[in-house]
Amino acid sequence: MRAIVIGGGVGGSTAALALRRIGADVTVYEAYEDPAGEVGAWISLAANGLRALDALGCLAAVRAAGVEVARQRMWSAGGMLIGDVARGRRESDTLHGVSMMRGRLVAALRTAAAEAGARIVTGARLAGVSETERGVLATFEGGTADTADVLVAADGIWSTVRGLLDPAAPVPQYAGLYSVSGVSRVEGVEPGVFNMTFARNGAFLHLRAGAEVWWSAQVNSPATPVRQGVDDATRLRELAGLFRDEVTPSAVLTGTTALQPLTLMHVVDPVRTWHSGRVVLIGDAAHPVGAGQGASMAIEDALALAAALQNQDSVPSALQRYDTDRRPRITKVLGTAEDNRNAKKAGPVRRRLQAGLMRIFVPVFYEKATAWLYAYEPAKLSK
Ligand SMILES: Cc1cc2nc3c(=O)[nH]c(=O)nc-3n(C[C@H](O)[C@H](O)[C@H](O)COP(=O)(O)OP(=O)(O)OC[C@H]3O[C@@H](n4cnc5c(N)ncnc54)[C@H](O)[C@@H]3O)c2cc1C
């Protein structure tokens, strides 16, 4: 089977690796010349995503690219501890959550895919797709083209293929939150702990990674913020003002040595059409889930798709199988993501109520309430 993968990010690189594992001839087309390197904010992988990487034989490489984070502590705006739980896993899981720079994750996955025999073509932006009963034709900006038996679209939240599959498909909408992340040199942050503060103006996340503290401010902002023409010092001053009442986030911001550009956070209404006969969406192209699970879900998708292609008689039936298998889980994650976003946008009264309820319920119910997410066993590929 010949497969084209569009997008060499988290989902596309993992799909290329998984498709090579089932013996497909794989070419990845990535729009940017160099999507890897130290680009993007830091992100976290949970036990479910890590288990899928283990099944593909690249867990060790990915772990080596990041830091292990065993616990998650949740704090109120006033600095009260409102929850202390296992991070990205059940207490019983031996795999710990891992956080890393997104670029390093992509680099590790792309290396694994290339070592497994996938071709990776960079600087190739997909422009069009057409399908016949026997194959699919992909055309690229600049006029080049390629054909395959199946086209896997892992082209992210702004997916071109989503709109080609269904011109009425939903498009990303601003979620009322923006994110800025950075690196600080502040002292006194315990290693191995992911800290989340439900702050007055959003959420503030931080964790220790060696000598550095990685942070991410997710700011509640119904109006779209100004993105262009704001230098780092001004942006940092602005954030310092927004988080001035939260003691630890303020200290972390004060020690900042590097800043990533502001990212608007977007949501997409549920995408009804994930596939046609030979074209299929995975990862953010199909369902940008957020909830700290976007990368893990893209990885799970890649494995589920490869398993379906290995086990079904035809490409169209495999794509239908993938849709049927993945839809219920993704729908549940999308619900969780919406709850998380709303928690970050709560006003003062709801925020206090939330903090009080979390103090009571997190120790008793958190493990049970999240077990379905972390306990997921990835699809198996036969040798
Ligand atoms: C600020 C922020 C923080 C996040 N934190 C987390 C986190 O902690 N944990 C987590 O799991 N997730 C997190 N996410 C989400 C996570 O990054 C995504 O869910 C994940 O990267 C999705 O993978 P993907 O392969 O679907 O898309 P992407 O990784 O976005 O990859 C898409 C790729 O397709 C390429 N492409 C696009 N169009 C074309 C085209 N026409 N032709 C060819 N190539 C194309 C792009 O250049 C890109 O390389 C975060 C996201 C943001 C914005």
The ligand as an SDF file (V2000), in Angstrom:
LIG
                    3D

 53 58  0  0  0  0  0  0  0  0999 V2000
   -0.2880   26.8830   23.1590 C   0  0  0  0  0  0  0  0  0  0  0  0
   -0.5940   25.4350   22.9510 C   0  0  0  0  0  0  0  0  0  0  0  0
   -0.2770   24.5230   23.9500 C   0  0  0  0  0  0  0  0  0  0  0  0
   -0.5680   23.1660   23.7550 C   0  0  0  0  0  0  0  0  0  0  0  0
   -0.2640   22.3070   24.7650 N   0  0  0  0  0  0  0  0  0  0  0  0
   -0.5310   20.9930   24.5910 C   0  0  0  0  0  0  0  0  0  0  0  0
   -0.1990   20.0490   25.6110 C   0  0  0  0  0  0  0  0  0  0  0  0
    0.3400   20.3770   26.6710 O   0  0  0  0  0  0  0  0  0  0  0  0
   -0.4650   18.7440   25.3830 N   0  0  0  0  0  0  0  0  0  0  0  0
   -1.0320   18.3110   24.2010 C   0  0  0  0  0  0  0  0  0  0  0  0
   -1.2380   17.0940   24.0430 O   0  0  0  0  0  0  0  0  0  0  0  0
   -1.3460   19.1720   23.2260 N   0  0  0  0  0  0  0  0  0  0  0  0
   -1.1030   20.4940   23.3850 C   0  0  0  0  0  0  0  0  0  0  0  0
   -1.4170   21.3710   22.3990 N   0  0  0  0  0  0  0  0  0  0  0  0
   -2.0570   20.8580   21.1770 C   0  0  0  0  0  0  0  0  0  0  0  0
   -1.0800   20.0920   20.2890 C   0  0  0  0  0  0  0  0  0  0  0  0
    0.0380   20.8890   19.9650 O   0  0  0  0  0  0  0  0  0  0  0  0
   -1.8030   19.6570   19.0180 C   0  0  0  0  0  0  0  0  0  0  0  0
   -3.0250   19.0380   19.3700 O   0  0  0  0  0  0  0  0  0  0  0  0
   -0.9790   18.6880   18.2160 C   0  0  0  0  0  0  0  0  0  0  0  0
    0.2290   19.3100   17.8040 O   0  0  0  0  0  0  0  0  0  0  0  0
   -1.7720   18.2120   17.0140 C   0  0  0  0  0  0  0  0  0  0  0  0
   -0.9530   17.5020   16.1230 O   0  0  0  0  0  0  0  0  0  0  0  0
   -1.2700   17.5210   14.5720 P   0  0  0  0  0  0  0  0  0  0  0  0
   -0.2560   16.6590   13.9290 O   0  0  0  0  0  0  0  0  0  0  0  0
   -2.7030   17.2280   14.3520 O   0  0  0  0  0  0  0  0  0  0  0  0
   -1.0630   19.0220   14.1190 O   0  0  0  0  0  0  0  0  0  0  0  0
    0.2840   19.8650   14.1430 P   0  0  0  0  0  0  0  0  0  0  0  0
    1.2430   19.3040   15.1280 O   0  0  0  0  0  0  0  0  0  0  0  0
   -0.1490   21.2790   14.2210 O   0  0  0  0  0  0  0  0  0  0  0  0
    0.9260   19.5920   12.7170 O   0  0  0  0  0  0  0  0  0  0  0  0
    0.3270   20.0110   11.5050 C   0  0  0  0  0  0  0  0  0  0  0  0
    1.4070   20.0820   10.4570 C   0  0  0  0  0  0  0  0  0  0  0  0
    0.8230   20.1930    9.1650 O   0  0  0  0  0  0  0  0  0  0  0  0
    1.5640   21.1240    8.4050 C   0  0  0  0  0  0  0  0  0  0  0  0
    0.6480   21.6290    7.3470 N   0  0  0  0  0  0  0  0  0  0  0  0
   -0.4230   22.4270    7.5060 C   0  0  0  0  0  0  0  0  0  0  0  0
   -1.0260   22.6470    6.3120 N   0  0  0  0  0  0  0  0  0  0  0  0
   -0.3160   21.9500    5.3870 C   0  0  0  0  0  0  0  0  0  0  0  0
   -0.4480   21.7820    3.9770 C   0  0  0  0  0  0  0  0  0  0  0  0
   -1.4400   22.3470    3.2770 N   0  0  0  0  0  0  0  0  0  0  0  0
    0.4760   21.0080    3.3100 N   0  0  0  0  0  0  0  0  0  0  0  0
    1.4900   20.4000    4.0180 C   0  0  0  0  0  0  0  0  0  0  0  0
    1.6610   20.5430    5.3440 N   0  0  0  0  0  0  0  0  0  0  0  0
    0.7580   21.3030    6.0440 C   0  0  0  0  0  0  0  0  0  0  0  0
    1.9830   22.1640    9.4300 C   0  0  0  0  0  0  0  0  0  0  0  0
    3.0650   22.9490    8.9740 O   0  0  0  0  0  0  0  0  0  0  0  0
    2.3260   21.2930   10.6380 C   0  0  0  0  0  0  0  0  0  0  0  0
    3.6760   20.8860   10.6320 O   0  0  0  0  0  0  0  0  0  0  0  0
   -1.1600   22.7280   22.5470 C   0  0  0  0  0  0  0  0  0  0  0  0
   -1.4460   23.6350   21.5360 C   0  0  0  0  0  0  0  0  0  0  0  0
   -1.1870   24.9820   21.7450 C   0  0  0  0  0  0  0  0  0  0  0  0
   -1.5390   25.9530   20.6420 C   0  0  0  0  0  0  0  0  0  0  0  0
  1  2  1  0
  2  3  1  0
  2 52  2  0
  3  4  2  0
  4  5  1  0
  4 50  1  0
  5  6  2  0
  6  7  1  0
  6 13  1  0
  7  8  2  0
  7  9  1  0
  9 10  1  0
 10 11  2  0
 10 12  1  0
 12 13  2  0
 13 14  1  0
 14 15  1  0
 14 50  1  0
 15 16  1  0
 16 17  1  0
 16 18  1  0
 18 19  1  0
 18 20  1  0
 20 21  1  0
 20 22  1  0
 22 23  1  0
 23 24  1  0
 24 25  2  0
 24 26  1  0
 24 27  1  0
 27 28  1  0
 28 29  2  0
 28 30  1  0
 28 31  1  0
 31 32  1  0
 32 33  1  0
 33 34  1  0
 33 48  1  0
 34 35  1  0
 35 36  1  0
 35 46  1  0
 36 37  1  0
 36 45  1  0
 37 38  2  0
 38 39  1  0
 39 40  1  0
 39 45  2  0
 40 41  1  0
 40 42  2  0
 42 43  1  0
 43 44  2  0
 44 45  1  0
 46 47  1  0
 46 48  1  0
 48 49  1  0
 50 51  2  0
 51 52  1  0
 52 53  1  0
M  END
$$$$
